[in-house]
Amino acid sequence: MYDVAIIGAGINGSSVAYELVKSGKSVIIFDKEAIASGGSGAAGAFISPKFSKAGELKALIDKAFVYSMKFYEENFPYLFTKAPLQHITHEGEKFPLMDAGIVSASAMCDALCKGAKFKQEKISDLVYEDDYWVLNETYSAKHVVIATGAYEHIIKEPYIKLRGVWGHRIDVKTSTINDKSLHQFVSISPSKDGIVAIGATHNLDYHPQTATKPYDVEEGRVELLEKASRMLELKDVEIVKDYMGLRSGSFDYMPLLGRLVLSQATLGCCERKVKVKKPDFKNFLYYPKLYMINGNGGYGFVLAPYLAKMLCRHIVAGVKLDDALSPARFFARWAKRRK
């Protein structure tokens, strides 16, 4: 019996595992392939704020940026590189240089999972009985956290929909020396041992689980190099390695953090309380001890440590989560549209 089982070992699941282990909980984390085998492994893992007009999402990411910079530097300095960031708008306007960072994506997820038990296994059966969860009829846990990104979800709820975005990143050997992170149409990392990372493309049309033909790696490389060339002239280019995977974003761009609503049960007992202008999420019925962390879009490595800390406090000490992040907001919208 584990205190918590986590399904999905990308940056979200790995960050939650780290926080729960640190708080003294026994944790098992599952992934059908490997740690950081999806979008997290393909991410550029640039730690930067959101360059956009003020709003709820920008405020959240800016807070997470400050938190994550300190988190990585203090806990994993050997996997974190502080580097100045040059952000360039699509129109070519350059923002002032600012302090930012970049982490080693796959290695960071590995390090975050160290205190947890990792199992390479697809979870296809999840049953709640006698006050605990049973996974694949083999493993038991008091709590379950779903962190599967835009891949298939074991909990089938009609209100949970995510934008799957296929990402492709490359490591490139080049004689060009780059001394800062550059971000415009793609991001380019500072040079390290003659290599820069370029990524990631954002392909909304390709999904590995529904595609009828394989992803065109060569075409993806050409796109990455062309977009990078708009910021920096790369000489003597040799592609060293490709990283590909599916990242997830929500349809309102805010991440999802918290408990999952039992849609049919909630409609059956309190539909009138659901279909009001501002429903009170406390009136909804929820899966017992089941949580989701998802939908971080292109800011996974910025948001994950910050959100994981919140979720850990909620699971361990009952600290309330922000309703603006709750998956229940999608249930409320879905229920209002339902006839």
N, C-alpha and C positions, 0 to 999 in steps of 0.2 A: 504493500500500500504506500503510495506516494502522497505527499501533500498536494502537489500540483503536477498535472500533465500538460505539456505544451505541444500543440500540433502545428508544425512549421518551424524550420530552423533558419529563417532569414534574419535580417537585422532586428525585426520586431520581436520574434520569438526568442532570439538569443539574448536580447537586452532584458526581456522579462525574466528569463532564466537566471541571468546574472543578479538581478535585484532580489529575486526570491531566495536564491541560495545565500546571498549576503545577509538576508534577514532570518536565516536559520531554517528554511524550509527544504524538504527533500523534493527534488524536481527530476522528472523524466521528460525529455524532449524528443519528438519524433519528426522525421522527414522521410519522404518516399525515396529520395535520392541521397542527398548528403547535406551537411551544413553549408549554407550559402550557395546552394545549387541552382537557385532561380534568379530572380531579378537582383537580389542583393549582391550576388557574386559578380554580376555584370555591371553594377553601378560604378560610377566614377568616385563615389564616396567623398565628394567635396563638401566641406563643412562651411556653409555660408548662409547669410540671411536672405530673405526674399526681397528682390528688387522690384517693387510694384507700389501702387498707391496704397494708402492706409486702408485697413479693413481687418476683419476678424481673423482671417487666415494669416495675414502678414504679422499681426500682433502675436499670434501663437508661435509662428516660426521664428520670429525675432527673439522671443523668450527662450525657445528651445535652442537656438543658436548659441546664446550666451551660456546656457547650462551645458550644452554638449561640448563646446570648446574646453571648458574647465574639466568636464568629466573625462574626456579622452586624454587630456594633457596630464591629469593627476593620476589616473588609473592605468593607462596604457600608453605611456610616452614613447615606447619603442615601436608602436604601430601608428603613431600620429606625427605628422609633419606640419609645423606652423609655417605658413607662407603667405606673402602678400597676395591679395586678390585684385585683379583688374576686371571689373564688369563693364561690358560694352553693350549698349542697346542695339537692337536690330537696325536702327538708323545710323549707327556708328558713333553715337555720343559716348564718351568715356567717363565713368564715375571715378572719383578719387580713389587711390589705392587704400585698401583697408586690411586689417589683420583677419586672416581666415585660416583654414587648414584642410588637410586631406588625410584620410586614414586608409590603411591596407584593408580592403573590403572583406575578402574571405578570411584572412588571418584574424581580423577583428571579431568576426562572428565565432570563429573557433575559440578565441580567447574568452569571449563572453560565456560560452557554453561549458567551460572547463569544470565547474563545480557540479554540473548536472549529469545525469545518466543519458547518453545519446543512443537512440535506436534508429537504424535505417529501416523504416517500415512504413508502409502506407496504412493509415488508419481508415478503415472502411466501416467499422461497426462501433457505435458509441451508445451505451445504454446506462440510464440512471436507475439505481436500485439500492435500497437500504442505506440511503444518505451518502452514497458515493457513486462515482462513475466507473464503468467497466469499458475498457477499450480493447477491441478485437478479441473479446472473451478471454483475455490473458492478463491485462494490466489493470490496476485499480488506482484511483486517485480521488481525493476529496474535492478538488477543483480542476477544471479544464479551461485552458486558454487556447483559442483558435487564432492562429497567425499564419494562415495559408496563402495570403496575398490574393492574386486574381486567378489562382488555380482552383480546381474543383473543391467545393466546400462540403464537408460531411453533414452539416446542418442545412436542411433545405427549407429556407424561408423565403417567400416571394418578394419581400421588401428589401432583401440584401442583394444589391447589384453593385458591381465594381467595374471600373474602366481598366481593362487589361491593356498595358502599353508594353510592347516588345522593345527591349533595349539591347544595344550592341556597343561594346567598348573595345578599343584595341590598345595594346602597348606597342609603341613604335621606337625603334632604334634610329637615331638621327644625329648628324654632326651639329645641328642647330642647338644652341644652349638657351634654354628658357629659364629665367630666374623667378617667375611668379606664376600663379594660377591665372588663366585667362578664361573668361566665360562670355560667350555670345550665342551663337547657334548651337555650339557644343562647348565642352570645357576641355582645356588642355592643362595638364599638371606641370609643375616645375620639373626640370630635368633631374634625373637621379641615375647615376652610372650610365649616362648617355641615352637614357630611355625616358620618353614622355608617355603619359596615358591620355588618350583622346576618347571622350564619350560624354553622354551616350546619345545615340539616335533614339527617336521616339516614334516607333511605328505602330499606329493605331489599327492598322488593317490586318496585321499578322498575329495569329494566336496559335501556339503550338498544338493545342488540343482540338482545334477545329480546322486547321489549314489543310488544304488538299495537296499541297506540294511543299517541299522543304524551304526553309528560309534561305535566301540568296546571300551567302556570306560575302562573296566578292562584290556584289552590288552595295552591300552595307559598308564595306571597307572604302569603296570609292566615295560614297556619300560622306563618311566621317572625314576623310582626308580633304575633300573639297571644302567642307564647312570649316575645318581647321585652318585651311590656307587663307581664308578671309581675315584671319587674325594674325597669323604667323607664317613666315616662309620656312618650310621644313626642307632641309637638304639631306641628300643621301638616305632616303627613307627605306627602312626595312621593317615590315610588320613582324613582330615577335610572337604575339599571342592575341587570340580573340576571346572575348567574354560575352555571353549572350544569356538573356533570361527575361522573364515576364514580371514587370512591376505592376503595382495596383494603385489606382486612385479612386476616390469616391466621386460621384456625379455632382456634388456641391463643393468638391475640393477640400473640405475639412476631413481630417482623419476620423476613423471610428474607434471608439474606446469605451468598453463597458459591457454590460449584460445584454443578452439577446432576448427579445420579446417573443413569447409564445403567441403567434398571431391569431390562430383560430380560437384558442382558449380565451384570449383577451376580447376578441369580437363577440364571442358567445356570452360572456358575462357582463361586459360593460361597454358595449358599442356606443351608447349615447355619450359616455364620458370621453370616448376617443374622437368622435366626429364633432369637435368643438374647435373654435378658432385657435385657442392656445391650450391644448390638452396637458394635464398634469401627468408626467411620466410615472409618478408614484401609483397611479391607478391601473397601470398595465400589469399583466402577469408575465413573469420571466422564467426562463430555464433556470433551475437551481444550480448555483455555483458554476455557471458557464459564462465565459467572457470572450470578447473579441478585441484584437488590436490589429488594425488594418488601414488601408487606403491612404498611405503617406505620400503617394505620388513620387515625384523626383526628389523629395526631401527626407528619404528614409533614414539616412545616417545622421541627419540633424534632429529629426523628431523622435526617433526610437528611444534613446536614453531618457528623454524628458517624459514621454508618455509611459514608458515602462515603470519609471519611479512612481507616477500617479497610480498606475494599476496595482503595483505591489502594495502601496499604502492602503488601497481600497480592499484588496484581498486579505491583507494581514490585520489591518486596524479598522476597517470599515469607513475610511475617509471617503466622503462623497465625491464622485466624479462630476465634471462639468457636463450639464445636459447638452451643451452645444456640440459635444463630441460623441454623445450616446448614439448607438445604432437605433435606439427608439425613435429618433427624429425621422428616420426613413420609414419606420412602421407607421407613424402618425400620418405622413404624407400619403403613403400607399392606402391606408385605411380610408382616408377622406375621398380618394378617387374611386374607391371600390363601390360598386352599386349593390 
